[in-house]
Protein backbone atom coordinates (compact mmCIF):
# COMPACT_ATOMS: atom_id res chain seq x y z
CA UNK A 1 0.00 0.00 0.00
CA UNK A 2 1.26 3.47 -0.89
CA UNK A 3 0.29 7.02 0.05
CA UNK A 4 -0.68 9.63 -2.51
CA UNK A 5 -0.80 13.35 -1.72
CA UNK A 6 -3.62 15.50 -3.12
CA UNK A 7 -5.49 18.75 -2.45
CA UNK A 8 -9.16 19.66 -2.20
CA UNK A 9 -11.15 22.79 -1.30
CA UNK A 10 -13.68 22.85 1.54
CA UNK A 11 -15.10 25.41 3.98
CA UNK A 12 -12.58 27.08 6.26
CA UNK A 13 -14.69 26.43 9.35
CA UNK A 14 -14.25 22.69 8.75
CA UNK A 15 -10.48 22.82 9.39
CA UNK A 16 -10.61 21.46 12.93
CA UNK A 17 -13.05 18.74 11.87
CA UNK A 18 -11.00 17.59 8.91
CA UNK A 19 -7.56 17.79 10.51
CA UNK A 20 -8.30 16.90 14.16
CA UNK A 21 -11.66 15.13 13.98
CA UNK A 22 -13.08 17.79 16.34
CA UNK A 23 -16.65 18.83 15.49
CA UNK A 24 -17.12 21.16 18.50
CA UNK A 25 -16.21 24.23 16.41
CA UNK A 26 -19.28 23.63 14.25
CA UNK A 27 -21.53 24.12 17.29
CA UNK A 28 -21.23 27.90 16.79
CA UNK A 29 -22.61 27.58 13.26
CA UNK A 30 -25.67 25.58 14.32
CA UNK A 31 -27.06 22.13 13.61
CA UNK A 32 -27.27 22.74 9.86
CA UNK A 33 -23.47 23.14 9.70
CA UNK A 34 -22.93 19.85 11.52
CA UNK A 35 -25.44 18.10 9.24
CA UNK A 36 -23.75 19.51 6.11
CA UNK A 37 -20.32 18.33 7.29
CA UNK A 38 -21.59 14.86 8.20
CA UNK A 39 -23.39 14.53 4.84
CA UNK A 40 -20.21 15.52 2.98
CA UNK A 41 -18.20 12.96 4.97
CA UNK A 42 -20.75 10.25 4.20
CA UNK A 43 -20.53 10.90 0.46
CA UNK A 44 -16.70 10.88 0.56
CA UNK A 45 -16.24 7.96 2.98
CA UNK A 46 -14.71 5.69 0.35
CA UNK A 47 -11.77 8.05 -0.23
CA UNK A 48 -9.99 7.04 3.00
CA UNK A 49 -8.31 10.39 3.40
CA UNK A 50 -6.00 11.66 6.11
CA UNK A 51 -6.01 15.47 6.07
CA UNK A 52 -2.60 16.67 7.19
CA UNK A 53 -2.70 20.47 6.69
CA UNK A 54 -4.41 23.42 5.07
CA UNK A 55 -3.51 26.81 3.65
CA UNK A 56 -3.27 29.62 6.17
CA UNK A 57 -5.29 32.14 4.18
CA UNK A 58 -8.95 31.52 3.40
CA UNK A 59 -10.45 32.73 0.14
CA UNK A 60 -14.02 33.38 -0.96
CA UNK A 61 -15.58 30.78 -3.19
CA UNK A 62 -18.67 28.61 -3.62
CA UNK A 63 -19.26 25.35 -1.79
CA UNK A 64 -22.57 23.61 -2.47
CA UNK A 65 -24.01 26.85 -3.81
CA UNK A 66 -23.52 29.75 -1.40
CA UNK A 67 -20.34 31.77 -1.13
CA UNK A 68 -18.21 31.04 1.90
CA UNK A 69 -14.61 31.17 3.08
CA UNK A 70 -12.70 28.18 1.71
CA UNK A 71 -9.31 26.65 2.40
CA UNK A 72 -7.24 24.32 0.29
CA UNK A 73 -6.55 21.18 2.32
CA UNK A 74 -3.67 18.78 1.78
CA UNK A 75 -4.43 15.12 2.37
CA UNK A 76 -2.94 11.67 1.99
CA UNK A 77 -4.86 8.84 0.36
CA UNK A 78 -4.02 5.16 0.62
CA UNK A 79 -3.58 3.52 -2.77
CA UNK A 80 -2.75 0.05 -3.96
CA UNK A 81 0.69 -0.27 -5.43
N, C-alpha and C positions, 0 to 999 in steps of 0.2 A: 504494500500500500504506500502511496506517495501523497505528498501535500502539494496543492496548487494554490497560488496566491491570486486573488481577484478583488475587484472593487465593485461597490454598488452604492446607490444613493437612497437615503431614507431620512425621515424627519430627525431633526437635531435633538428633539426632546426624547428620542428613543435611545440615545447614546448609553445611558446607564443600563438600560434593559438589554441591549445587544451585547455590550462588552462585559458587564458584570452579572447579568441575569437578575438585576434588581428593578422590580416594577414599581417600587414605592414612589418614585418621582412622577409617575403618571397619575397618582392620586390627585395632584393639583389641577390636572386637566380634566378630571371627571371620568365617570364610568365609560363614556363613549370612546375616550382615548385608550383606555385599557382594552376595550372590546376590539377596537381597530388594530391594535398591536397584536393581540392574540389571534385574530383572524388572519393577519398577514403571516404570522409564524406558522399557523396551521397550513396555509397554502404553500409555504416554502419549507416544510418539514423534511422533505426528501433531499434537500441540498446538503445536509450535515455540515453546516458551516460553524467555524469558530472565529468570531469577530475579534481581532487583535488590536485595532486602533481606528481612529477617525481623524479627519482634518480638524484643525483648530478653529477655522473660520467658517461659520455657516453662511449659506447663500440662499437667496429666495428662488424658489422653484415650485413646481406643481407635483403633488403626491396624491394620487387618487382623486384628482379634480382640483380642490382648493389650493391656493398658494400658501406656502408655509416655509419656515426655515429648514433647509436640508443640510446634511453633512455627507461627505463621501467616506464610506467605511471601508477598511481593508480587512479581508477575511482569508482564512485558509479553508480549503475544501479537500476532503479525503478523496483520492482517486485510485483506481486500480492501475497498477503498472509499476 
